[in-house]
Amino acid sequence: MSSTDPAHPTVDLGGLEVSPIGFGGMALSHVYGGIDHADAARVLREVIDAGVTFIDTADVYGEPRPGTSGPAGTNEELVGEVIAPVRDRVQLATKFGITGAVGADGTPVRGDRAYVRAAAEASLRRLGVDHIDLYYMHRRDLSVPIEETVGAMAELVAEGKVGRLGLSEVTADELRAAVTEHPIAAVQSEWSLWSRDVEAHVVPTAAELGVGFVPYSPLGRGFLTGTMTRESVQQTVIAGAERFGEHFDANQAVVEQVRAVAEELHATPAQVALAWLLHQGRRFDVATVPIPGSRRVERTVENLGALTLELSEDQVARLDRVADLAVGGRNIVSDPRWISSGRE
Ligand SMILES: NC(=O)c1ccc[n+]([C@@H]2O[C@H](COP(=O)([O-])OP(=O)(O)OC[C@H]3O[C@@H](n4cnc5c(N)ncnc54)[C@H](OP(=O)(O)O)[C@@H]3O)[C@@H](O)[C@H]2O)c1
């Protein structure tokens, strides 16, 4: 049951009550620019104090230590360190499946039973917890039936190591197959003003099955906020991706449209982008919890302003047209099957 108590609003993801906006922990791992460990820990502490208690991480986030192989795990270690004193206030989500071994053994994704079990044990150890509230399959291993992967995840639930299950970048059919094995609390896939392909099949299927949605990159990896420059993109791992590289200038039309609505509302583009997503969640009747990430706590506080921002019908209609202005696809890797729309 979701709570509308203004002091502590929550959203229900398959029985897990989470803050209505979560925090994307990947931002604290040198993906879109640098931050050192002490600053990252301070930011995360302040984020939780500000009431953003649904924390998203993954075993693969972070910088691999020299001489080690497999998922880096350093983001999980950071999250584990910070949440230790406030564990009961945090809804902890992590993911397995991206092996971090792309160059080493050529198997970028694994979802076989033995791997799922070993990955979960490693995450529990790094996080320093005995229970993960929401455990996601990060990517589908196309060589393994999804029923096997979800079956292995269900065993972790039965053993009390995991509370609820989630799936990232799955197709509608994969989601249907998964729920035959175990209830799925949430799909986590990219969904934002300029990345709306999930609305064709995945979101309606989630709505039909009572599965929640956790939109990742809800600010378009920062682009929709209008604060990204050609120079700042060069500091990030997405510098070469279509939308941020060759089409960076063309996509300023996207930013202008969002900014225009923000100015009318005396709000920021980030707040507008998130408010539109929350509106989409209501439109599709699916519990929707975006997880923007930032290295600056004041930006997380700013993002919370989306919860009380009201968009007019006309503003929603104009924001609905933003995706038509976007040039270049949302996939940041060359394999089209890396994202759900590459397989639908
Ligand atoms: N399941 C998956 O495959 C997958 C893939 C990608 C991401 N994720 C998850 O989703 C989370 C969010 O996605 P994301 O980090 O890719 O993208 P995002 O949240 O759309 O954008 C993050 C970027 O936006 C900037 N930002 C945040 N709030 C801002 C504001 N109010 N004003 C201006 N700039 C702002 C941050 O920069 P500063 O740090 O400079 O503020 C950061 O670089 C990740 O942290 C991760 O947990 C999951």
The ligand as a Gaussian input file, in Angstrom:
#p B3LYP/6-31G(d) Opt

LIG

0 1
 N       19.695000      -0.981000     -15.264000
 C       20.566000      -0.399000     -16.051000
 O       21.055000      -0.994000     -17.032000
 C       21.007000       1.003000     -15.752000
 C       21.655000       1.780000     -16.734000
 C       22.009000       3.091000     -16.416000
 C       21.725000       3.605000     -15.157000
 N       21.115000       2.823000     -14.213000
 C       20.794000       3.341000     -12.865000
 O       20.012000       4.513000     -13.010000
 C       20.610000       5.585000     -12.314000
 C       20.329000       6.902000     -13.008000
 O       20.724000       6.859000     -14.364000
 P       21.936000       7.695000     -14.956000
 O       22.875000       8.045000     -13.872000
 O       22.436000       6.952000     -16.139000
 O       21.263000       9.008000     -15.554000
 P       20.370000      10.214000     -15.021000
 O       19.966000      10.013000     -13.620000
 O       19.368000      10.444000     -16.067000
 O       21.422000      11.392000     -15.105000
 C       22.503000      11.453000     -14.245000
 C       23.286000      12.708000     -14.559000
 O       22.459000      13.843000     -14.385000
 C       23.111000      14.844000     -13.630000
 N       22.064000      15.427000     -12.770000
 C       21.308000      14.813000     -11.831000
 N       20.409000      15.678000     -11.286000
 C       20.620000      16.865000     -11.901000
 C       20.014000      18.132000     -11.790000
 N       19.010000      18.363000     -10.959000
 N       20.491000      19.140000     -12.589000
 C       21.502000      18.928000     -13.441000
 N       22.108000      17.727000     -13.616000
 C       21.666000      16.711000     -12.837000
 C       24.217000      14.166000     -12.874000
 O       25.376000      14.962000     -12.924000
 P       26.119000      15.453000     -11.575000
 O       26.660000      14.240000     -10.921000
 O       27.185000      16.357000     -12.098000
 O       25.057000      16.160000     -10.768000
 C       24.462000      12.877000     -13.660000
 O       25.590000      13.008000     -14.485000
 C       22.091000       5.208000     -12.281000
 O       22.789000       5.898000     -11.254000
 C       22.027000       3.725000     -12.043000
 O       21.812000       3.443000     -10.667000
 C       20.747000       1.543000     -14.502000

